[in-house]
Amino acid sequence: MSIKNIAGKRVVVTGGAGFIGSHTCELLLEQGAEVLALDNLATGHLANLDHLKSVVSLRFEELDVATGNALANAVESFKPEAIIHLAALVSVQESIVNPELNFERNVTATQRVIEAARTNNVSRLVFASSAAIFGDNTELPLNESSDKRPLSPYGAAKLASEYLLMGAAYSYNLTVTANRYFNVYGPRQDPKSPYSGVMSIFLDRFRAGKGVTVYGDGQQTRDFIFVKDVARMNVLGAASAQAGFQPFNVCTGRSTSLLDLIAEFRKYFPDAPETAFAESRKGDIIHSLGDPSAARNAMGFDATTTLSEGLKQYLDGEGVAV
């Protein structure tokens, strides 16, 4: 399968002004697609699309996917072949504090996408799912059939959305790809966002000449994947002709400890203060690692960016001398 198959196609990207969304729009345009980016700008930023303003095949509309018929009307007008649904409430903590908002933006919004596709003959959907659906499952590496144990309303909403999409795929003959992102990092990740990954938090601290605080001993591990690799998997899903519902771990299959990550950062910030350590936080997942083989076998996808190369591109994209 090739992302080149998307050339000449029309694609709607919800959450198109967000971190992952803007990179996905960028790759779609590079491959010759026409793109309608939709975003309510709750966490997305128009600045993320500034470098694409002169591209005539990109349209932007400020729109809340979960509200009424707004999405269906936009889809009816644009007539896309695919929808990449990235818009969401992406804060685990906010989903706990405001579960109704979490349901609206994560579950209701998914149903709106399904309805927009069903009523406008859109055959391909790509959904931004999350490794949060696995929760505290310690049987690593996690594969697509691993037990689902979401620890938050956010993780539960992502899993509920997958089931809605599964039912829709077989009821309405849709091609649905559910991409379960692991720890995504890269340029345009907002360190002030409530969902900000550890990468952007570390960069924000190091760039300010401050040290970082690690909760626990630093041996906890994550599967870090570069945002441009994630965008490629999104586009592959939009180009896919395989019928039915297919969930995929979007990960590298490589485990990195927080101490190893800090060591990588210190190559660029050698004068940063020493790392501080604090007591582990309740509910934090100690180890997370995905098995990427299903995406490789079915979609021809591999995360090709190493951590060191991805960090270099990240820092360069954020204006740090590398």
LINMO-V895011 format. One line per field, one symbol per residue. ss: DSSP state (h for helix, s for strand, l for the rest). Layout:
# LINMO-V895011
ss->???
This chain:
# LINMO-V895011
ss->llhhhhlllsssssllllhhhhhhhhhhhhlllssssssllllllhhhhhhhlllllssssslllllllhhhhhhhhhlllssssllllllhhhhhhlhhhhhhhhhhhhhhhhhhhhhllllssssssshhhhlllllllsllllllllllhhhhhhhhhhhhhhhhhhhhllssssssslsssllllllllllllhhhhhhhhhhlllllssslllllsslssshhhhhhhhhhhhhllllssssssslllllsshhhhhhhhhlllllllllsssllllllllsllsllhhhhhhhlllllllhhhhhhhhhhhlllll
